[in-house]
Amino acid sequence: MTVDNGLLTQLEALGKLSLDAEERERFAKDLNEILDYVGMLSELSSDGEDGVCPVSADSLRADEAAPTENPEALLENAETADGCFRVPRTVE
C-alpha cells in the first residue's frame, strides 16, 4: 500500500486538515515510511514464540476484592461530593 494524492485527500478530510503542497509531500513520505516499516515487521517469523506477553500469567497475583482499611485516607486529597470522586464532565 502506498499513500497517493487520493488517500491524502481522504486523510485530510477525516482529520479536518488543510495541508499545503510541502506538508502534503512530507506527510506522504512519512506515512509511506511507516507503512514500509509495518510491512517489514509483518514479514518477521514468529514461529516458536509463545506470545507477546513478557510476563507469565502464573506470576500475576489473584484479582480478589478486599476491604480498604482506611477509606478516608484515600479520599483525603480528592475533590469529593458525597464520598464520590468529582471528575470533569465528558459528555454534554
C-alpha positions in Angstrom: 0.0 0.0 0.0 1.3 3.4 -0.8 0.0 6.9 0.1 -1.1 8.8 -3.0 -2.9 12.1 -3.6 -6.3 10.4 -3.3 -5.6 8.9 0.0 -4.0 12.1 1.3 -7.2 14.0 0.3 -9.3 11.5 2.3 -7.0 11.7 5.3 -7.1 15.5 5.2 -10.9 15.4 5.2 -11.1 12.8 8.0 -8.6 14.7 10.1 -10.1 18.1 9.2 -6.6 19.2 8.0 -5.6 21.7 5.4 -2.1 20.9 4.2 -0.1 22.9 1.7 1.9 21.3 -1.1 5.1 21.0 1.0 3.2 19.5 4.0 1.4 17.0 1.8 4.7 15.8 0.3 6.3 15.4 3.7 3.2 13.8 5.2 3.1 11.3 2.3 6.8 10.5 2.7 6.4 9.9 6.4 3.3 7.7 6.0 5.0 5.7 3.3 8.0 5.1 5.6 5.6 4.0 8.4 3.8 1.6 6.1 7.1 0.2 4.8 8.2 -0.4 8.4 5.0 -2.1 9.3 5.2 -4.3 6.2 8.8 -5.3 7.2 7.5 -6.3 10.6 4.8 -8.4 9.2 7.4 -10.4 7.3 9.1 -11.5 10.5 8.6 -15.1 11.6 7.0 -15.6 15.0 7.1 -19.4 14.8 8.0 -20.9 18.1 7.1 -17.8 20.1 4.7 -18.2 22.9 3.1 -14.8 22.6 3.6 -11.1 23.0 3.1 -11.0 26.8 6.5 -10.8 28.5 5.1 -11.8 31.9 3.8 -15.2 32.7 0.2 -15.3 33.8 1.3 -17.7 36.6 3.4 -14.9 38.2 0.4 -12.5 38.5 -1.4 -12.1 41.8 -5.0 -13.2 42.0 -7.6 -10.4 41.5 -9.5 -10.5 44.7 -11.7 -7.9 46.3 -10.5 -6.8 49.8 -11.8 -4.3 52.2 -10.0 -0.9 52.4 -8.5 -0.3 55.8 -8.8 3.5 55.7 -11.1 4.8 53.0 -10.9 8.4 54.4 -7.2 8.5 53.8 -7.8 7.5 50.2 -10.2 10.4 49.7 -8.2 12.9 51.8 -6.7 14.8 48.8 -9.5 14.2 46.3 -12.3 16.6 45.4 -15.3 14.6 46.5 -19.0 15.0 46.8 -20.9 12.6 49.0 -17.9 10.2 49.1 -17.5 10.0 45.3 -14.8 11.4 43.2 -15.6 14.5 41.3 -14.4 14.4 37.7 -14.8 16.8 34.7 -17.9 16.4 32.6 -17.1 14.4 29.5 -20.5 14.2 27.8 -22.7 17.2 27.1 
